[in-house]
Amino acid sequence: MSTSQYAPSGPLPKVPGTRVAVIATEWNSEVTDRLVASALEVFRKEGFGKDDVEVFRVPGAIELTFAASQIIESGQFDVVIVFGCVIRGGTPHFDYVCQSVTQGITALNADCDTPVIFGVLTVDNLQDALDRAGGPAGDKGREAAETAIKMRHFVCKVQDL
């Protein structure tokens, strides 16, 4: 879904007591720091306390899957967001990294009871990433936080069935 087509569907649901882990890469931190800041702002506006959201850093995108799996296994968090930025270069490395992190996070979502929100930008250049991190192409950090809240609400509803 392109950002230009994204429109929140009204107020976000309330999910008291929710704990969120935000995992961001150190690589391309100029971008990932913006994504994290936007997500944290959404959580603050939605009434999440400082102890409700914890930020973790990993070196690069490949490490996101392992970090998310460890966070899930800890049992301390209700939802996980992963933020990364992979910029196309002149080698096939871009394709391998993108495929690996996408498949890894998809597998976690299929196999675990904790939602993992995919906030990894896969772009052609730095400007494309900055445009999606609060620039003219939208704010993927905000979108990921809103998605995390909605997915936690979804899990709570399903558990109540």
C-alpha positions as CSV (number, residue, x, y, z in Angstrom):
1,M,0.0,0.0,0.0
2,S,1.5,3.3,-0.9
3,T,1.5,6.0,1.7
4,S,-0.5,8.4,-0.5
5,Q,-3.4,5.9,-0.2
6,Y,-3.1,5.4,3.5
7,A,-5.8,7.0,5.6
8,P,-6.4,6.1,9.3
9,S,-9.9,4.7,9.9
10,G,-10.9,7.0,12.7
11,P,-9.6,7.1,16.3
12,L,-7.2,4.4,17.4
13,P,-8.6,1.8,19.8
14,K,-7.5,1.9,23.4
15,V,-5.3,-1.0,24.6
16,P,-4.4,-0.4,28.2
17,G,-1.4,-2.2,29.6
18,T,0.1,-2.8,26.2
19,R,3.9,-3.0,26.1
20,V,5.6,-2.3,22.8
21,A,9.2,-3.2,21.7
22,V,10.6,-1.0,18.9
23,I,13.7,-2.5,17.3
24,A,15.6,-0.2,14.9
25,T,18.8,-0.6,12.9
26,E,21.9,1.4,13.5
27,W,22.6,1.2,9.8
28,N,21.0,4.2,8.0
29,S,20.2,5.7,11.4
30,E,19.5,9.1,9.7
31,V,16.3,7.4,8.5
32,T,15.6,4.9,11.3
33,D,15.9,7.6,14.0
34,R,13.1,9.5,12.3
35,L,10.9,6.4,12.1
36,V,11.4,5.7,15.8
37,A,10.7,9.3,16.7
38,S,7.5,9.4,14.8
39,A,6.4,6.1,16.3
40,L,7.2,7.3,19.8
41,E,5.2,10.5,19.2
42,V,2.1,8.4,18.3
43,F,2.5,6.3,21.4
44,R,2.9,9.4,23.6
45,K,-0.2,11.0,22.0
46,E,-2.2,7.8,22.6
47,G,-1.3,7.8,26.3
48,F,1.4,5.2,26.5
49,G,3.8,5.8,29.3
50,K,7.6,5.7,29.2
51,D,7.6,2.2,30.6
52,D,5.2,1.0,28.0
53,V,7.5,1.4,25.0
54,E,11.1,0.3,24.9
55,V,13.5,0.9,22.0
56,F,16.2,-1.5,21.1
57,R,19.0,-1.1,18.5
58,V,20.6,-3.7,16.3
59,P,23.4,-3.2,13.7
60,G,21.5,-3.9,10.5
61,A,18.3,-5.2,8.8
62,I,19.4,-8.9,8.9
63,E,19.6,-8.8,12.7
64,L,16.0,-7.5,13.0
65,T,14.4,-11.0,12.8
66,F,16.7,-12.5,15.5
67,A,16.1,-9.5,17.7
68,A,12.3,-9.7,17.2
69,S,12.3,-13.4,18.0
70,Q,14.3,-12.8,21.2
71,I,11.9,-10.1,22.3
72,I,8.9,-12.3,21.6
73,E,10.5,-15.2,23.6
74,S,11.0,-12.9,26.5
75,G,7.3,-12.6,26.9
76,Q,7.6,-9.0,28.1
77,F,6.0,-7.3,25.1
78,D,2.6,-7.5,23.4
79,V,3.7,-6.1,20.0
80,V,7.0,-5.5,18.2
81,I,7.8,-3.0,15.5
82,V,11.0,-3.4,13.4
83,F,12.5,-0.4,11.6
84,G,15.2,-0.6,9.1
85,C,16.3,1.1,5.9
86,V,17.9,-0.8,3.0
87,I,19.1,1.3,0.1
88,R,19.7,-0.3,-3.3
89,G,23.4,-0.4,-4.3
90,G,25.3,-1.7,-7.2
91,T,25.4,-5.3,-6.1
92,P,22.7,-8.0,-5.4
93,H,23.3,-7.5,-1.6
94,F,20.1,-5.3,-1.6
95,D,18.0,-8.2,-2.9
96,Y,19.4,-10.7,-0.4
97,V,18.9,-8.4,2.6
98,C,15.4,-7.4,1.6
99,Q,14.4,-11.0,1.0
100,S,15.9,-12.2,4.2
101,V,14.3,-9.7,6.5
102,T,10.9,-9.9,4.8
103,Q,10.8,-13.7,5.0
104,G,12.1,-13.6,8.6
105,I,9.4,-11.2,9.8
106,T,6.7,-13.0,7.8
107,A,7.7,-16.3,9.5
108,L,7.5,-14.7,12.9
109,N,4.1,-13.4,12.2
110,A,2.9,-16.8,11.0
111,D,4.5,-18.7,13.9
112,C,4.1,-16.5,16.9
113,D,1.2,-15.0,18.9
114,T,2.9,-11.6,19.1
115,P,2.4,-9.3,16.1
116,V,5.5,-8.0,14.4
117,I,5.0,-4.8,12.4
118,F,7.2,-4.4,9.3
119,G,8.7,-0.9,9.2
120,V,11.6,-1.7,6.9
121,L,12.0,0.8,4.0
122,T,13.4,-0.8,0.9
123,V,14.3,2.1,-1.4
124,D,16.5,3.1,-4.4
125,N,18.2,6.0,-2.7
126,L,18.5,8.0,0.6
127,Q,16.0,10.7,-0.6
128,D,13.3,8.0,-1.2
129,A,13.8,6.9,2.4
130,L,13.7,10.4,3.9
131,D,10.6,11.1,1.8
132,R,8.9,8.1,3.6
133,A,10.2,9.0,7.0
134,G,8.1,12.1,7.6
135,G,8.6,13.7,4.2
136,P,6.4,14.2,1.2
137,A,5.8,10.5,0.7
138,G,4.4,10.0,4.2
139,D,5.4,8.8,7.6
140,K,6.1,5.1,7.9
141,G,7.0,5.5,11.6
142,R,3.6,6.9,12.4
143,E,1.9,4.2,10.3
144,A,3.8,1.4,12.0
145,A,2.8,2.7,15.5
146,E,-0.8,3.0,14.5
147,T,-0.7,-0.5,13.0
148,A,0.9,-1.8,16.2
149,I,-2.0,-0.4,18.3
150,K,-4.6,-1.8,15.9
151,M,-3.0,-5.3,15.8
152,R,-2.7,-5.4,19.6
153,H,-6.4,-4.5,19.7
154,F,-7.1,-7.3,17.2
155,V,-5.2,-9.8,19.3
156,C,-7.2,-8.8,22.4
157,K,-10.5,-9.2,20.6
158,V,-9.5,-12.6,19.3
159,Q,-8.5,-13.8,22.7
160,D,-11.9,-12.7,24.1
161,L,-13.7,-15.0,21.6
